[in-house]
Amino acid sequence: MAAQIVCDSTRTRLACIGLVLAVLAGLLVGTAPASAQGGSAAALTQARKLVAVTKSRLGARDPQHVAALENLALTYAALGRDERAVAVAEQAIDIARSRSAAIGSDLADMLMRLANRYDSSGRQHEAASFYSNVLRIRLELQKRQPRMNELKIASTATELAAAVADEGDVAQAVELHSFALAIRERRLGASDLPVAENLHGLATLAAKQDRRDEAERIYRRVIAIRESKLGPTHGDVAYALDELADVLPKDRGAEAESLREQAQVIRLTDRPAFRRGPLMRPGLRLVPPPALAPGQAPGGIVPRP
């Protein structure tokens, strides 16, 4: 049985670090991406060991563990196992994003190449972020699986729509939201919360393009769905009310101000259901609060000045 080292002093901590570095040095020999080793299975075994050691010895958020995950993703890609390569790359990206760190250029290049290979539209993605590329590859791989749950495909398309919208590609974001919306309306009906998520994305994009009439129409549908499913005093309703007010023309200023006041009344409450965010937690069931008259605060709560 391997001896267990307890790092309870400066000298022992240094010894621990030395042990970890020694293990890493041993594993790093021969763990270049598999393309450099003739695609051997031994390289994959070593890459997996490196991931396990860095996680157990240094922690899941350590930069060396991220580097080991990147190496494993590159090894999978060199062996032609694209789906596993993307799954491991996602792990590395999630950790790097949580630390506001960048991933290695080799992994970014690999993701770009895979994104270009799998995109059936023929688009080239040299300027795309590694995050949108990994979502793009995941989406294309999901589409190619004959028994893949359509709602999972819609979820990935929605994530990718948000990512490319942040990158400024409004046209592709609209295309992706519309694609996901069609699936969700067909599978869930026209008045479910995931449907409102895509409608909200489309309304926001329409507003960015100054298509105010279209944005207003879609925002009103979003508000109707959220009020029906979450209740009229939910924070996501307030958020949509504010955005609807922003797209109304200047000659409807009084109406816009009334919408903002409704949103403010919602935000001034203290009940957990009024906080934004439950839509991001799948499976959470909320009981809608009782309906309120316009401008009325729930439960006798007096809005703060």
Secondary structure, DSSP 8 states (H G I E B T S, - for coil): --------SHHHHHHHHHHHHHHHHHHHTT-S-GGGGTT-HHHHHHHHHHHHHHHHHH-TTSHHHHHHHHHHHHHHHHTT-HHHHHHHHHHHHHHHHHTT----HHHHHHHHHHHHHH-TT----TTS-HHHHHHHHHHHHHHH-TT--HHHHHHHHHHHHHHHHHTT-HHHHHHHHHHHHHHHHHHH-TTSHHHHHHHHHHHHHHHHTT-HHHHHHHHHHHHHHHHHHH-TT-HHHHHHHHHHHHHS-GGGHHHHHHHHHHHHHHHT--SGGGSS-GGGSTT----------TT--GGG-----
